[in-house]
Amino acid sequence: MTVSQRLAPIVKTIVVSASPDWAFRAFTDEMSVWWPLDTHSVGLDSAREVRFEGAVGGKIVEYGDDGPIAVWGTVSDWDPPSLVSFTWHPGTDPTQATMVTVRFSKVDDGTEVELTHTGWDRRPDGSRARKGYDHGWDTVLARFTP
């Protein structure tokens, strides 16, 4: 008998003091404002901006002074201000992309932002990559505050 063990998704939840509309727009339209490009980018020394093209099929692209550095993913679901999903492969092979879904839900104190990162079994280094992202998302989301 063969036992197949799937790598569990990463789920991170934060609450921001803002409306779901604001949180969704800040997450997508203002990614360069809060994303820590100095530590979490493909071109660490040359990264200047990340753009999130807001529509199904839109790309998430890291830019430097001389133009695009890397595609990070492609939007697969766009439902403002409730949900956005995208493939995730910053600077790596898109055929081994994982999947990120971010939900924005109104709560008493503002908006709950729930990020779910799945698809680790698609990567040959899935277990190692998952471990790094488990801590990485904490660092990234800690900067996503109004």
N, C-alpha and C positions, 0 to 999 in steps of 0.2 A: 504494500500500500504506500502511495506517495502522498505526503502532506504538503500542501502549498500554503505558505504563510505570506499573507499580504502585509505590506508595510502600512501602518496606520496613518491616517491623515494628520496633519498638524492643524490645530484649531487654536486661534488666538482671538481674544475678545478684549476690547477696551471701550470705555465710555468717554465721549467728548462732549463738552458743554456747547453744543450747537444743534441746529435743526438737521434732520436727515438730508435736506436739500443742500445746506452748506457743507456738511461732511462729505457728501458724494462729490460735489464740485471741487472741494479742496483736495480730495483723494485723487481725482482724475485730472482736473484742469491745472492744479497748482502743485503737482508732484515735485517739481524742482525746488519748491520752497521748503518742503519738509523732508524729502528723501536725503539720507546722508551719503551724498555722492563721494565724499572724501574717504569713506570706508566701505561702501557697498555699491561699487560700480565696476564695469569692465575695464575702463581706462582710468584707473585711480588717479594718476597724475594729470590727466588731460580732460577728465569729465567736467563739463560745465553746466549741463542741462539734461533733463529727461522730459520727453514729451509723450503724452498719453492721448492718442488720436481717438476721440470720443464717438465711436460708432462700431457696430459689428464689422469685423474685418480690419479695423484700425490697428495700427502698430503702436507699441511702446518702444521708443527709440532713445538711446543715450547719444548725446551730442558733445563734441569738443569744439575747440576754436576753429578747427578745419572742417567741421561738418559731422556727419553721422559716424559714431564709433561702433555701435552694435544695436541690433534689434533684441529687445528683451522678451517680447511676446506679441500675441495677436488677440484682440478682443473677440470673444465668442458670444457674449451675452451682454446687452446694454439696456438696462431698465431703470433709468434715473427716477427718483433718488433712492431706489430700493436695493439694487443689485448690479454688480458688474463682475463678469468672469473673463478670464484670459489665460491663454497658454503662457508658460513661463520657461524661458531658456536663455537667460542673459549671457550672450556671447558664446553659446554652445549650440549643438546640433538641434534644430527644431524638431527633428523626428523623435527626439528623446525628451520633448517638452513635458513638464508637469502642468498641473492646472491649478489656478488660484480663483476662488470665488469670494467676493467681499459683499456682505449684506449690511445694510444700514437700516436700523430699526429705532423708532422713537421710544424713548424711555423717560421716566420722570425727570432725570437729571440732564437730559439732552438726547444723544444718539448713541446707541450701542453699535459698534463696528465689529463685526465678526468676520475674520479672515480664515478661510479653510484652504489648505494647500494639499492636494492629492496627486496621485499618479506616480508615486516613487518607484513602483515596480517597472516602469518604462525605462528607467535609467540603469545602466550597468553598475553604477556606483550609488544606487538608490539609498542604501542604508547609511552610508557615510554622508551623502548629500543631505538626507533628511535630518540627520543629527545637527549639521551645520545650520540648516535653515530654522530648526527649532529655536535656536538661540538668536539667529540673525533676525527673525521676524520680531522678536522682543525688542531688539535695538532699533529697528526701523519704526515700529509702531509707537515706541516711546516718544518719537519726534513728531508724531501726528497728533498735535493738540492745537486748539485755537489760540 
